[in-house]
Structures are given as structure tokens and as C-alpha cells.
């Protein structure tokens, strides 16, 4: 399974959960008998154990989490900067 993910990824193809589930079911017939939720959780744990992250917008295992850490920190800093001093109770009016 690990070989499959890295082989497909090396070719420039995004590895989706569905692709990984199909390959796992092909390699291990008992995996095919599991519920869809348990398959998704198992694949998520497996890709995480390989050090890959899932891109929420595309559901693909793409980058090592250490590669995305700097971008995540930059994003959080930007959001914090935007939110500093913005108290919704005093600056915004809600019209219900």
C-alpha cells in the first residue's frame, strides 16, 4: 500500500482517499467488507503514519506535514493580526 501511494504520487497524480481505499480492498479482501466510515478512518490513519497530510479542499495526501507547518503559521499570524482589536460586541452590529 505504501509503495502504491508513493509510486502514484511520484508520477504527479494526487492520491485520493478513494484511490487508496480501492487499492487496500484489492490487496486485502477483508478491508472491502468494512463500512465506508471505517475505511476512510483507516486510510486517514495510514496516510498520517506515512507523514502525509490531507488537503481539505481536494482530499489528497500531498505534502509532509513539516513542509506545510510554515504556511499554516503564516496563515494563523495573518488571521490573528486581522482579529486583533475586533470585538464583535462593540464594532459590529448584528441585524436579525
FIROKE-405437 format. One record per residue: y, x, z of N, C-alpha, C in turn; residue in one letter. Coordinates in steps of 0.02 Angstrom, whole numbers, plus 50000, padded with zeros to 5 digits. Layout:
N
<rec n_v="Y" n_u="X" n_w="Z" ca_v="Y" ca_u="X" ca_w="Z" c_v="Y" c_u="X" c_w="Z" residu="A"/>
...
***
This chain:
96
<rec n_v="49941" n_u="50041" n_w="50000" ca_v="50000" ca_u="50000" ca_w="50000" c_v="50063" c_u="50044" c_w="50000" residu="X"/>
<rec n_v="50061" n_u="50096" n_w="50042" ca_v="50117" ca_u="50142" ca_w="50045" c_v="50128" c_u="50176" c_w="49978" residu="X"/>
<rec n_v="50073" n_u="50195" n_w="49946" ca_v="50078" ca_u="50227" ca_w="49880" c_v="50108" c_u="50179" c_w="49829" residu="X"/>
<rec n_v="50088" n_u="50117" n_w="49832" ca_v="50114" ca_u="50066" ca_w="49786" c_v="50190" c_u="50060" c_w="49793" residu="X"/>
<rec n_v="50214" n_u="50053" n_w="49855" ca_v="50285" ca_u="50043" ca_w="49866" c_v="50325" c_u="50103" c_w="49841" residu="X"/>
<rec n_v="50304" n_u="50163" n_w="49858" ca_v="50342" ca_u="50222" ca_w="49837" c_v="50336" c_u="50234" c_w="49762" residu="X"/>
<rec n_v="50278" n_u="50218" n_w="49733" ca_v="50269" ca_u="50227" ca_w="49661" c_v="50315" c_u="50180" c_w="49622" residu="X"/>
<rec n_v="50317" n_u="50117" n_w="49641" ca_v="50359" ca_u="50068" ca_w="49607" c_v="50433" c_u="50085" c_w="49618" residu="X"/>
<rec n_v="50450" n_u="50104" n_w="49680" ca_v="50519" ca_u="50120" ca_w="49696" c_v="50542" c_u="50182" c_w="49657" residu="X"/>
<rec n_v="50498" n_u="50231" n_w="49649" ca_v="50516" ca_u="50291" ca_w="49612" c_v="50531" c_u="50276" c_w="49538" residu="X"/>
<rec n_v="50501" n_u="50223" n_w="49512" ca_v="50514" ca_u="50203" ca_w="49443" c_v="50580" c_u="50166" c_w="49435" residu="X"/>
<rec n_v="50615" n_u="50154" n_w="49491" ca_v="50679" ca_u="50120" ca_w="49488" c_v="50674" c_u="50045" c_w="49494" residu="X"/>
<rec n_v="50615" n_u="50020" n_w="49512" ca_v="50605" ca_u="49948" ca_w="49519" c_v="50613" c_u="49931" c_w="49593" residu="X"/>
<rec n_v="50653" n_u="49880" n_w="49608" ca_v="50661" ca_u="49858" ca_w="49676" c_v="50596" c_u="49825" c_w="49700" residu="X"/>
<rec n_v="50572" n_u="49845" n_w="49757" ca_v="50511" ca_u="49817" ca_w="49785" c_v="50529" c_u="49756" c_w="49827" residu="X"/>
<rec n_v="50508" n_u="49698" n_w="49804" ca_v="50521" ca_u="49637" ca_w="49841" c_v="50465" c_u="49622" c_w="49889" residu="X"/>
<rec n_v="50479" n_u="49578" n_w="49937" ca_v="50427" ca_u="49557" ca_w="49984" c_v="50369" c_u="49525" c_w="49946" residu="X"/>
<rec n_v="50386" n_u="49485" n_w="49896" ca_v="50334" ca_u="49450" ca_w="49857" c_v="50288" c_u="49501" c_w="49822" residu="X"/>
<rec n_v="50317" n_u="49554" n_w="49794" ca_v="50276" ca_u="49605" ca_w="49761" c_v="50229" c_u="49638" c_w="49812" residu="X"/>
<rec n_v="50256" n_u="49654" n_w="49871" ca_v="50216" ca_u="49686" ca_w="49922" c_v="50162" c_u="49640" c_w="49948" residu="X"/>
<rec n_v="50177" n_u="49576" n_w="49955" ca_v="50128" ca_u="49527" ca_w="49978" c_v="50071" c_u="49521" c_w="49928" residu="X"/>
<rec n_v="50088" n_u="49517" n_w="49864" ca_v="50036" ca_u="49513" ca_w="49812" c_v="49991" c_u="49574" c_w="49812" residu="X"/>
<rec n_v="50021" n_u="49633" n_w="49818" ca_v="49981" ca_u="49694" ca_w="49819" c_v="49937" c_u="49698" c_w="49881" residu="X"/>
<rec n_v="49964" n_u="49678" n_w="49938" ca_v="49925" ca_u="49678" ca_w="50000" c_v="49866" c_u="49629" c_w="49996" residu="X"/>
<rec n_v="49878" n_u="49571" n_w="49966" ca_v="49824" ca_u="49521" ca_w="49958" c_v="49771" c_u="49546" c_w="49910" residu="X"/>
<rec n_v="49792" n_u="49584" n_w="49859" ca_v="49745" ca_u="49612" ca_w="49811" c_v="49701" c_u="49665" c_w="49845" residu="X"/>
<rec n_v="49732" n_u="49706" n_w="49887" ca_v="49695" ca_u="49760" ca_w="49920" c_v="49652" c_u="49735" c_w="49978" residu="X"/>
<rec n_v="49676" n_u="49683" n_w="50012" ca_v="49642" ca_u="49658" ca_w="50071" c_v="49636" c_u="49582" c_w="50067" residu="X"/>
<rec n_v="49580" n_u="49556" n_w="50044" ca_v="49572" ca_u="49483" ca_w="50034" c_v="49586" c_u="49441" c_w="50097" residu="X"/>
<rec n_v="49573" n_u="49468" n_w="50156" ca_v="49587" ca_u="49429" ca_w="50217" c_v="49662" c_u="49418" c_w="50227" residu="X"/>
<rec n_v="49702" n_u="49463" n_w="50199" ca_v="49775" ca_u="49455" ca_w="50203" c_v="49797" c_u="49392" c_w="50164" residu="X"/>
<rec n_v="49763" n_u="49377" n_w="50110" ca_v="49780" ca_u="49318" ca_w="50069" c_v="49769" c_u="49253" c_w="50108" residu="X"/>
<rec n_v="49728" n_u="49253" n_w="50159" ca_v="49713" ca_u="49193" ca_w="50198" c_v="49766" c_u="49178" c_w="50251" residu="X"/>
<rec n_v="49810" n_u="49224" n_w="50263" ca_v="49861" ca_u="49215" ca_w="50315" c_v="49915" c_u="49167" c_w="50291" residu="X"/>
<rec n_v="49954" n_u="49140" n_w="50338" ca_v="50010" ca_u="49096" ca_w="50320" c_v="50065" c_u="49138" c_w="50288" residu="X"/>
<rec n_v="50108" n_u="49105" n_w="50251" ca_v="50162" ca_u="49141" ca_w="50217" c_v="50208" c_u="49176" c_w="50268" residu="X"/>
<rec n_v="50222" n_u="49142" n_w="50324" ca_v="50264" ca_u="49172" ca_w="50376" c_v="50234" c_u="49236" c_w="50404" residu="X"/>
<rec n_v="50169" n_u="49235" n_w="50417" ca_v="50136" ca_u="49294" ca_w="50444" c_v="50134" c_u="49351" c_w="50393" residu="X"/>
<rec n_v="50127" n_u="49333" n_w="50328" ca_v="50129" ca_u="49384" ca_w="50276" c_v="50198" c_u="49417" c_w="50273" residu="X"/>
<rec n_v="50250" n_u="49377" n_w="50277" ca_v="50318" ca_u="49404" ca_w="50274" c_v="50331" c_u="49450" c_w="50333" residu="X"/>
<rec n_v="50311" n_u="49428" n_w="50393" ca_v="50321" ca_u="49468" ca_w="50453" c_v="50282" c_u="49534" c_w="50448" residu="X"/>
<rec n_v="50220" n_u="49530" n_w="50424" ca_v="50179" ca_u="49590" ca_w="50418" c_v="50210" c_u="49640" c_w="50368" residu="X"/>
<rec n_v="50234" n_u="49615" n_w="50312" ca_v="50265" ca_u="49659" ca_w="50262" c_v="50330" c_u="49688" c_w="50289" residu="X"/>
<rec n_v="50369" n_u="49648" n_w="50325" ca_v="50431" ca_u="49673" ca_w="50354" c_v="50416" c_u="49730" c_w="50403" residu="X"/>
<rec n_v="50367" n_u="49721" n_w="50446" ca_v="50349" ca_u="49773" ca_w="50494" c_v="50325" c_u="49836" c_w="50458" residu="X"/>
<rec n_v="50286" n_u="49826" n_w="50405" ca_v="50260" ca_u="49883" ca_w="50368" c_v="50316" c_u="49923" c_w="50334" residu="X"/>
<rec n_v="50362" n_u="49889" n_w="50300" ca_v="50416" ca_u="49924" ca_w="50267" c_v="50461" c_u="49958" c_w="50318" residu="X"/>
<rec n_v="50470" n_u="49927" n_w="50375" ca_v="50511" ca_u="49957" ca_w="50429" c_v="50476" c_u="50019" c_w="50455" residu="X"/>
<rec n_v="50409" n_u="50018" n_w="50461" ca_v="50373" ca_u="50077" ca_w="50486" c_v="50377" c_u="50135" c_w="50437" residu="X"/>
<rec n_v="50389" n_u="50120" n_w="50373" ca_v="50398" ca_u="50173" ca_w="50324" c_v="50469" c_u="50201" c_w="50325" residu="X"/>
<rec n_v="50513" n_u="50170" n_w="50364" ca_v="50582" ca_u="50193" ca_w="50368" c_v="50626" c_u="50163" c_w="50314" residu="X"/>
<rec n_v="50604" n_u="50108" n_w="50284" ca_v="50643" ca_u="50074" ca_w="50232" c_v="50678" c_u="50015" c_w="50262" residu="X"/>
<rec n_v="50735" n_u="49997" n_w="50233" ca_v="50772" ca_u="49939" ca_w="50256" c_v="50769" c_u="49885" c_w="50203" residu="X"/>
<rec n_v="50778" n_u="49823" n_w="50225" ca_v="50781" ca_u="49768" ca_w="50178" c_v="50853" c_u="49749" c_w="50165" residu="X"/>
<rec n_v="50870" n_u="49745" n_w="50103" ca_v="50937" ca_u="49723" ca_w="50085" c_v="50937" c_u="49646" c_w="50088" residu="X"/>
<rec n_v="50978" n_u="49619" n_w="50132" ca_v="50976" ca_u="49547" ca_w="50145" c_v="50994" c_u="49506" c_w="50083" residu="X"/>
<rec n_v="51036" n_u="49532" n_w="50040" ca_v="51056" ca_u="49493" ca_w="49983" c_v="51004" c_u="49491" c_w="49928" residu="X"/>
<rec n_v="50961" n_u="49542" n_w="49925" ca_v="50911" ca_u="49545" ca_w="49872" c_v="50840" c_u="49547" c_w="49899" residu="X"/>
<rec n_v="50832" n_u="49553" n_w="49964" ca_v="50765" ca_u="49555" ca_w="49995" c_v="50723" c_u="49611" c_w="49966" residu="X"/>
<rec n_v="50752" n_u="49670" n_w="49961" ca_v="50715" ca_u="49726" ca_w="49935" c_v="50717" c_u="49784" c_w="49983" residu="X"/>
<rec n_v="50663" n_u="49821" n_w="49986" ca_v="50661" ca_u="49881" ca_w="50026" c_v="50688" c_u="49937" c_w="49983" residu="X"/>
<rec n_v="50745" n_u="49965" n_w="50003" ca_v="50778" ca_u="50013" ca_w="49959" c_v="50792" c_u="50080" c_w="49991" residu="X"/>
<rec n_v="50827" n_u="50081" n_w="50045" ca_v="50851" ca_u="50144" ca_w="50073" c_v="50825" c_u="50157" c_w="50143" residu="X"/>
<rec n_v="50821" n_u="50221" n_w="50159" ca_v="50804" ca_u="50240" ca_w="50227" c_v="50862" c_u="50217" c_w="50272" residu="X"/>
<rec n_v="50846" n_u="50193" n_w="50331" ca_v="50898" ca_u="50165" ca_w="50374" c_v="50952" c_u="50216" c_w="50393" residu="X"/>
<rec n_v="50934" n_u="50280" n_w="50394" ca_v="50984" ca_u="50331" ca_w="50410" c_v="51037" c_u="50338" c_w="50355" residu="X"/>
<rec n_v="51018" n_u="50322" n_w="50293" ca_v="51065" ca_u="50325" ca_w="50237" c_v="51116" c_u="50269" c_w="50241" residu="X"/>
<rec n_v="51097" n_u="50213" n_w="50269" ca_v="51142" ca_u="50155" ca_w="50272" c_v="51182" c_u="50152" c_w="50337" residu="X"/>
<rec n_v="51166" n_u="50195" n_w="50385" ca_v="51199" ca_u="50192" ca_w="50451" c_v="51274" c_u="50205" c_w="50445" residu="X"/>
<rec n_v="51295" n_u="50253" n_w="50406" ca_v="51366" ca_u="50269" ca_w="50399" c_v="51405" c_u="50210" c_w="50369" residu="X"/>
<rec n_v="51376" n_u="50180" n_w="50317" ca_v="51408" ca_u="50122" ca_w="50286" c_v="51415" c_u="50064" c_w="50335" residu="X"/>
<rec n_v="51362" n_u="50054" n_w="50376" ca_v="51364" ca_u="50000" ca_w="50425" c_v="51418" c_u="50013" c_w="50477" residu="X"/>
<rec n_v="51424" n_u="50075" n_w="50500" ca_v="51475" ca_u="50092" ca_w="50549" c_v="51545" c_u="50082" c_w="50520" residu="X"/>
<rec n_v="51555" n_u="50101" n_w="50457" ca_v="51620" ca_u="50091" ca_w="50425" c_v="51637" c_u="50017" c_w="50420" residu="X"/>
<rec n_v="51588" n_u="49977" n_w="50403" ca_v="51599" ca_u="49905" ca_w="50398" c_v="51618" c_u="49875" c_w="50466" residu="X"/>
<rec n_v="51581" n_u="49894" n_w="50518" ca_v="51596" ca_u="49869" ca_w="50585" c_v="51666" c_u="49890" c_w="50607" residu="X"/>
<rec n_v="51685" n_u="49952" n_w="50593" ca_v="51752" ca_u="49976" ca_w="50610" c_v="51806" c_u="49935" c_w="50574" residu="X"/>
<rec n_v="51794" n_u="49920" n_w="50510" ca_v="51842" ca_u="49880" ca_w="50471" c_v="51849" c_u="49810" c_w="50501" residu="X"/>
<rec n_v="51794" n_u="49779" n_w="50519" ca_v="51796" ca_u="49712" ca_w="50547" c_v="51830" c_u="49712" c_w="50615" residu="X"/>
<rec n_v="51815" n_u="49763" n_w="50656" ca_v="51848" ca_u="49768" ca_w="50721" c_v="51923" c_u="49774" c_w="50713" residu="X"/>
<rec n_v="51944" n_u="49816" n_w="50665" ca_v="52016" ca_u="49826" ca_w="50652" c_v="52049" c_u="49760" c_w="50632" residu="X"/>
<rec n_v="52014" n_u="49721" n_w="50590" ca_v="52042" ca_u="49657" ca_w="50568" c_v="52047" c_u="49607" c_w="50626" residu="X"/>
<rec n_v="51999" n_u="49610" n_w="50672" ca_v="51996" ca_u="49561" ca_w="50726" c_v="52038" c_u="49580" c_w="50787" residu="X"/>
<rec n_v="52059" n_u="49643" n_w="50792" ca_v="52099" ca_u="49663" ca_w="50850" c_v="52163" c_u="49623" c_w="50853" residu="X"/>
<rec n_v="52175" n_u="49595" n_w="50910" ca_v="52236" ca_u="49556" ca_w="50920" c_v="52233" c_u="49486" c_w="50892" residu="X"/>
<rec n_v="52180" n_u="49467" n_w="50861" ca_v="52174" ca_u="49399" ca_w="50835" c_v="52137" c_u="49355" c_w="50885" residu="X"/>
<rec n_v="52175" n_u="49320" n_w="50925" ca_v="52145" ca_u="49273" ca_w="50972" c_v="52147" c_u="49204" c_w="50940" residu="X"/>
<rec n_v="52090" n_u="49175" n_w="50924" ca_v="52089" ca_u="49111" ca_w="50888" c_v="52123" c_u="49055" c_w="50927" residu="X"/>
<rec n_v="52128" n_u="49061" n_w="50992" ca_v="52158" ca_u="49008" ca_w="51032" c_v="52234" c_u="49008" c_w="51026" residu="X"/>
<rec n_v="52263" n_u="49066" n_w="51009" ca_v="52336" ca_u="49070" ca_w="51007" c_v="52363" c_u="49078" c_w="50936" residu="X"/>
<rec n_v="52324" n_u="49105" n_w="50891" ca_v="52350" ca_u="49119" ca_w="50824" c_v="52328" c_u="49070" c_w="50771" residu="X"/>
<rec n_v="52275" n_u="49034" n_w="50783" ca_v="52250" ca_u="48988" ca_w="50731" c_v="52250" c_u="48916" c_w="50757" residu="X"/>
<rec n_v="52264" n_u="48870" n_w="50714" ca_v="52262" ca_u="48800" ca_w="50731" c_v="52203" c_u="48768" c_w="50694" residu="X"/>
<rec n_v="52162" n_u="48734" n_w="50731" ca_v="52105" ca_u="48700" ca_w="50701" c_v="52122" c_u="48627" c_w="50690" residu="X"/>
<rec n_v="52115" n_u="48604" n_w="50630" ca_v="52126" ca_u="48534" ca_w="50614" c_v="52059" c_u="48499" c_w="50606" residu="X"/>
<rec n_v="52043" n_u="48456" n_w="50653" ca_v="51979" ca_u="48420" ca_w="50649" c_v="51989" c_u="48352" c_w="50622" residu="X"/>
***
